Amino acid sequence: MKTGDFPTCRMFGIDICVASFDQATQRLMQLAASPAGTPAIVVTPNVDHVVRLDADPQFRQLYVQADFIFADGMPLVWASRLTGQPLPERVTGADLFVALARACAVQQVPVYVIGGMPGQEQALHAAFARTYPGLQVDLFCPSMQFDPLGAEGLEALQRVNQARPGVVFVCLGMPKQERWAIGLRDQLQAGVVMCVGAAMEFALGFKVRAPRWMQKCGLEWTWRLASEPRRLWRRYIVQGARFAGLLRRKW
């Protein structure tokens, strides 16, 4: 595992990398530009992830096998201050997507994206060309019934290995993306595989992120909840309350 690149802060049974955003970006680009051996798997837990992992210890055993675990949510940064080894800042999947896509465009490192809706490939290619000029990107938009280790999962593996990209962005949501990336890591031919959920939608401007001041203050969740209340109310209200319970239990 490559987590030895950074010290870690252990919280909720997860070893989270103590790294700044710039440090994380620089290291991941080094691995993307010079792939060697099995790819580095990246996950970015937030409050929702932590609560779901606590409820599913078996899946947590798989999740913690990722090589780089960066804190996506500000509550995790705040919680880290209770451990004596505080995290310097958030390192979000949405921000990493943008930074790595820009760097890959400049350095001519090929990228592969797994996500989006079937039939959306042409529109996504156009959006990438418009947003990240010069980026070499291939796409696979699987069905909503995507099985990480089933026929579509193996098809995604084959497509990625044919392309041999420096970075693979897996935008399938938890737990499908982690089951695919970690379950097939030994067969993947890539430098970095990032499990980034809805990051592509923000990176291409399909959805608008909260203003920077809200992100820094830990209020991005209120922006997202207001934008998609029916879909996200459980994640931010119910799971948020459960996370508070986890904090009380741990400390």
C-alpha positions as CSV (number, residue, x, y, z in Angstrom):
1,M,0.0,0.0,0.0
2,K,1.2,3.5,-0.8
3,T,-0.3,5.3,2.3
4,G,3.3,5.3,3.6
5,D,3.7,8.4,1.4
6,F,1.9,10.4,4.1
7,P,1.4,10.0,7.9
8,T,-2.1,9.0,8.8
9,C,-4.8,9.9,11.3
10,R,-6.9,7.0,12.5
11,M,-10.6,7.8,13.0
12,F,-13.6,5.5,12.9
13,G,-11.4,2.5,12.0
14,I,-10.0,4.4,8.9
15,D,-6.4,5.6,8.4
16,I,-6.9,9.0,6.7
17,C,-3.9,10.6,5.1
18,V,-2.5,13.7,6.8
19,A,-1.8,15.7,3.7
20,S,-2.6,19.1,2.1
21,F,-4.5,19.3,-1.1
22,D,-1.3,20.3,-3.0
23,Q,0.7,17.5,-1.5
24,A,-2.0,15.0,-2.5
25,T,-2.3,16.3,-6.1
26,Q,1.5,16.3,-6.6
27,R,1.9,12.7,-5.4
28,L,-1.0,11.4,-7.4
29,M,0.2,13.1,-10.6
30,Q,3.7,11.5,-10.1
31,L,2.0,8.1,-9.9
32,A,-0.2,8.9,-12.9
33,A,2.6,10.0,-15.1
34,S,4.8,7.0,-14.3
35,P,2.6,4.0,-13.6
36,A,4.4,1.1,-12.0
37,G,2.8,-2.2,-10.8
38,T,-0.7,-2.1,-9.4
39,P,-2.5,1.2,-9.5
40,A,-2.9,3.4,-6.5
41,I,-6.6,3.4,-5.3
42,V,-7.9,6.6,-3.9
43,V,-11.1,7.1,-1.8
44,T,-12.4,10.3,-0.2
45,P,-14.7,9.6,2.7
46,N,-17.2,12.0,4.0
47,V,-19.8,11.9,6.8
48,D,-22.1,9.7,4.8
49,H,-19.3,7.2,4.0
50,V,-18.2,7.0,7.7
51,V,-21.7,6.2,8.9
52,R,-22.3,3.6,6.2
53,L,-18.9,2.0,6.9
54,D,-19.6,1.8,10.6
55,A,-22.9,-0.1,9.8
56,D,-21.1,-2.5,7.4
57,P,-17.8,-3.7,8.9
58,Q,-17.4,-6.2,6.1
59,F,-17.4,-3.5,3.4
60,R,-15.2,-1.4,5.7
61,Q,-12.5,-4.1,5.5
62,L,-12.5,-3.7,1.7
63,Y,-12.7,0.1,1.8
64,V,-9.6,0.5,4.1
65,Q,-7.5,-1.4,1.5
66,A,-7.4,1.8,-0.6
67,D,-3.9,3.2,-0.9
68,F,-4.8,6.8,-0.3
69,I,-7.7,7.8,1.9
70,F,-8.3,11.6,2.0
71,A,-10.9,13.4,4.1
72,D,-13.6,14.9,1.8
73,G,-15.8,16.4,4.6
74,M,-15.0,19.2,6.9
75,P,-16.6,17.3,9.9
76,L,-13.7,14.8,9.5
77,V,-11.2,17.6,9.6
78,W,-12.8,19.0,12.8
79,A,-13.0,15.5,14.3
80,S,-9.3,14.9,13.6
81,R,-8.4,17.7,16.0
82,L,-9.5,15.4,18.9
83,T,-7.0,12.8,17.9
84,G,-3.9,14.9,18.4
85,Q,-2.9,14.5,14.7
86,P,-5.2,17.1,13.0
87,L,-5.7,17.0,9.2
88,P,-4.5,20.2,7.6
89,E,-7.6,20.6,5.3
90,R,-10.2,18.9,3.1
91,V,-8.9,16.9,0.1
92,T,-12.2,16.4,-1.8
93,G,-12.8,14.1,-4.7
94,A,-14.4,17.0,-6.6
95,D,-11.3,19.2,-6.3
96,L,-8.9,16.4,-7.1
97,F,-10.9,15.6,-10.2
98,V,-10.4,19.1,-11.5
99,A,-6.8,19.4,-10.5
100,L,-5.8,16.1,-12.0
101,A,-7.7,16.7,-15.2
102,R,-6.0,20.0,-15.7
103,A,-2.6,18.5,-14.9
104,C,-3.2,15.5,-17.2
105,A,-4.2,17.9,-20.0
106,V,-0.9,19.8,-19.7
107,Q,1.3,16.7,-19.3
108,Q,-0.5,14.7,-21.9
109,V,-1.4,11.9,-19.4
110,P,-4.4,9.9,-20.7
111,V,-7.5,9.7,-18.6
112,Y,-10.4,7.1,-18.5
113,V,-13.8,7.9,-17.0
114,I,-16.3,5.3,-15.9
115,G,-19.7,6.9,-15.2
116,G,-22.5,8.9,-16.7
117,M,-25.6,7.5,-18.4
118,P,-25.6,5.2,-21.4
119,G,-25.8,7.2,-24.6
120,Q,-24.3,10.2,-23.0
121,E,-20.8,9.5,-24.3
122,Q,-20.8,12.1,-27.1
123,A,-22.1,14.9,-24.8
124,L,-19.4,14.0,-22.2
125,H,-16.6,14.0,-24.7
126,A,-17.8,17.5,-25.9
127,A,-17.9,18.7,-22.3
128,F,-14.4,17.5,-21.5
129,A,-13.0,19.0,-24.7
130,R,-14.7,22.4,-23.8
131,T,-13.6,22.3,-20.2
132,Y,-10.2,20.7,-20.4
133,P,-8.7,21.5,-23.8
134,G,-6.1,18.9,-24.9
135,L,-7.1,16.3,-22.4
136,Q,-6.9,12.7,-23.7
137,V,-10.1,11.1,-22.3
138,D,-12.0,7.9,-23.0
139,L,-15.4,7.0,-21.5
140,F,-17.5,4.1,-20.5
141,C,-21.1,4.8,-19.4
142,P,-22.4,1.6,-17.9
143,S,-26.0,0.8,-17.1
144,M,-27.7,1.5,-13.7
145,Q,-27.5,-2.2,-13.0
146,F,-23.7,-2.1,-13.1
147,D,-22.3,-5.1,-11.2
148,P,-18.7,-4.3,-10.1
149,L,-17.5,-7.9,-10.5
150,G,-20.1,-9.0,-13.1
151,A,-20.1,-8.7,-16.9
152,E,-20.1,-4.9,-17.1
153,G,-17.4,-4.7,-14.4
154,L,-15.2,-7.0,-16.4
155,E,-16.0,-5.0,-19.6
156,A,-14.9,-1.8,-17.8
157,L,-11.7,-3.6,-16.8
158,Q,-11.0,-4.6,-20.3
159,R,-11.7,-1.2,-21.7
160,V,-9.4,0.5,-19.2
161,N,-6.6,-2.0,-19.8
162,Q,-6.8,-1.4,-23.6
163,A,-6.5,2.4,-23.0
164,R,-3.7,2.1,-20.3
165,P,-4.5,5.5,-18.8
166,G,-2.6,7.4,-16.2
167,V,-5.8,8.2,-14.2
168,V,-9.1,6.4,-14.0
169,F,-12.0,8.4,-12.5
170,V,-14.7,6.0,-11.3
171,C,-17.9,7.9,-10.9
172,L,-20.4,5.2,-9.9
173,G,-21.1,6.1,-6.3
174,M,-20.4,4.2,-3.1
175,P,-20.1,1.2,-2.8
176,K,-20.0,0.2,-6.5
177,Q,-17.0,2.2,-7.4
178,E,-14.9,1.0,-4.4
179,R,-15.9,-2.7,-5.0
180,W,-14.8,-2.4,-8.6
181,A,-11.6,-0.5,-8.1
182,I,-10.3,-2.5,-5.1
183,G,-11.8,-5.8,-6.2
184,L,-10.0,-5.6,-9.5
185,R,-6.9,-3.6,-8.6
186,D,-4.5,-6.5,-9.3
187,Q,-5.8,-6.8,-12.9
188,L,-5.9,-3.0,-13.7
189,Q,-3.3,-1.4,-15.8
190,A,-3.3,2.3,-14.8
191,G,-1.4,4.6,-12.6
192,V,-4.2,6.0,-10.3
193,V,-7.8,4.9,-9.8
194,M,-10.0,7.4,-8.1
195,C,-13.4,6.7,-6.6
196,V,-15.0,10.1,-7.0
197,G,-18.8,9.7,-7.1
198,A,-20.5,12.7,-8.5
199,A,-17.3,14.7,-9.0
200,M,-17.5,14.6,-12.8
201,E,-20.8,16.5,-12.8
202,F,-19.2,19.3,-10.9
203,A,-16.0,19.2,-12.9
204,L,-17.9,19.6,-16.1
205,G,-20.3,22.3,-14.8
206,F,-23.4,20.0,-15.0
207,K,-23.9,20.9,-11.3
208,V,-22.8,24.0,-9.4
209,R,-20.8,23.7,-6.3
210,A,-21.3,25.9,-3.3
211,P,-19.3,29.2,-3.1
212,R,-15.8,28.8,-1.8
213,W,-16.5,30.5,1.5
214,M,-19.2,27.9,2.2
215,Q,-16.8,25.1,1.4
216,K,-14.2,26.5,3.7
217,C,-16.7,26.9,6.5
218,G,-18.1,23.4,6.2
219,L,-21.4,24.6,4.9
220,E,-21.3,23.0,1.5
221,W,-23.7,20.3,2.6
222,T,-26.4,23.0,3.1
223,W,-25.9,24.2,-0.5
224,R,-26.2,20.6,-1.8
225,L,-29.2,19.9,0.4
226,A,-31.0,23.0,-0.9
227,S,-30.2,22.1,-4.5
228,E,-31.4,18.5,-4.3
229,P,-33.5,18.1,-1.1
230,R,-35.5,15.0,-2.1
231,R,-32.4,13.1,-3.1
232,L,-30.0,14.2,-0.3
233,W,-32.1,14.9,2.8
234,R,-31.4,11.4,4.2
235,R,-27.6,11.8,3.6
236,Y,-27.3,15.1,5.3
237,I,-30.0,15.1,8.0
238,V,-30.2,11.4,9.0
239,Q,-26.6,10.4,8.4
240,G,-25.4,13.7,9.9
241,A,-27.2,12.9,13.1
242,R,-25.8,9.4,13.1
243,F,-22.3,10.8,12.6
244,A,-22.8,13.0,15.7
245,G,-23.7,9.8,17.6
246,L,-20.5,8.2,16.4
247,L,-18.5,11.1,17.6
248,R,-20.0,10.9,21.1
249,R,-19.3,7.1,21.1
250,K,-15.7,7.5,20.1
251,W,-14.8,10.4,22.4
